[in-house]
Amino acid sequence: MKKDDTETIGNENEIKRWTAKRKSAVVLEIIKGLTTSAEVSRKHGLTVSEVEKWVEIFMKGGQEHLRSRPRDLQELHEVEKKELYAKIGELTLEKDILKKVHRILGKDIPEGIS
């Protein structure tokens, strides 16, 4: 690892901040099958979900740049926001249905659903 790839504190193996360059190098190693998210997580004290999120972001970015007419960042955020609102609506509907079913059956509504 080059010194300019990350900022360090104390010893050189302790990474203070992951740069985009370093994250992308790790993601490429995972994609090529040279390592796994679990191995990277264990080696650098990261969570597996954090490393997998890097892979997801990398893949979305790459896919977007390969489009014949890439969308701008604002449009991407709007699409993501629309998907998230749809998911919220879906979950709210499921919750409402669950509450109605419990009322019809005369059962108590479980904690956390109110």
N, C-alpha and C positions, 0 to 999 in steps of 0.2 A: 504494500500500500504506500502510495506516495504521500509525503507530508502534507501537500496541499489538498488532498482528498477529504480530510476531516480536520476538525479542530480537536486538540487533545489537552487534557489536564494531567499533570503528574507524569506517569509513565506513558509510553507511546501506544500501548495496547488499549488504554482507556479512552473510548470515544465520547467526546462531549456532545457533538452535534453531527448528525449524519447529513452530508451534502447530497444534492440530487445526483451528482456524479457517482458517489459511492453507493447510494441506494440502487441506481440503475445497474451498476456492475454486479451487485449481489443478486438482483432480480434476473439478470441475464444468466448468471451461474445456475440459478434455480431452473429457469426455462430450459437451459441446455442439459439439465439433469446432472450437473456436476456436484450439486449439493441440494439440500432440502430446506424448507422453511424452518423445520424443527432444529436442524443442525445450526443454521444461522442464528436462530433465537438463543439456543444454548450457548453458542460460542461468544455471543456479544451481549448476553443478558437482556434480550428483547422478548416480547411475547410473540407467539406464533401468529396470532391474529394481526399484530402490527406488521410483521413481515409479509403476510398474505395480502394485507391491504396495499402494500407497496406494489406487489405483483398485479393486483387488480387495477390500480391506478395506471400502472405502466401499460398494461394491455389495453385499457380504454383509450389512453392517449395515443398509442401506436395505431390502434384501429381508426381513431378519428383522423389522424394525419394521412392515412392511406385512402381516405374517401376522395372521390373526384372533386367534391365541393365541400371542404371541411366547414363545420359550423363554428361560429365564434364562441368564446368562453361564456358570454352572457346567455347565448342560446342553450348551451350545454347545461348551465345551471337551471334554466327555466324547465328544460326537459326533466332533469333530476327532481326538481321541486314538484313538478306535476305528478311524477311517479310516486313520490313520497306522500303527497296529498291523497292520491288514490289509495295508497296502502292504509293511511290513517282512516279514510272513509270506510274501507273494507273492515278494518279492525273494530271501528265504532259500531258498524252494523252487526257484526258477530256478537259483540258485547250486548247490544240491545236485544238481539234475538235470545241470547242466553238468559238474560234477565226476565224476559217474557215467559220463556219456557219454565223457569223456576217458579214464577208467580202462578202460572196455570197449574203446575203440579203441586203447588202449596209448599214448596221447599224454600229453605233459607237461601239467600243469595250468598255465595262464597265470598270470603274476604278478598279485597283487591278488585272486585268487579263493580262495586257500587258507583 
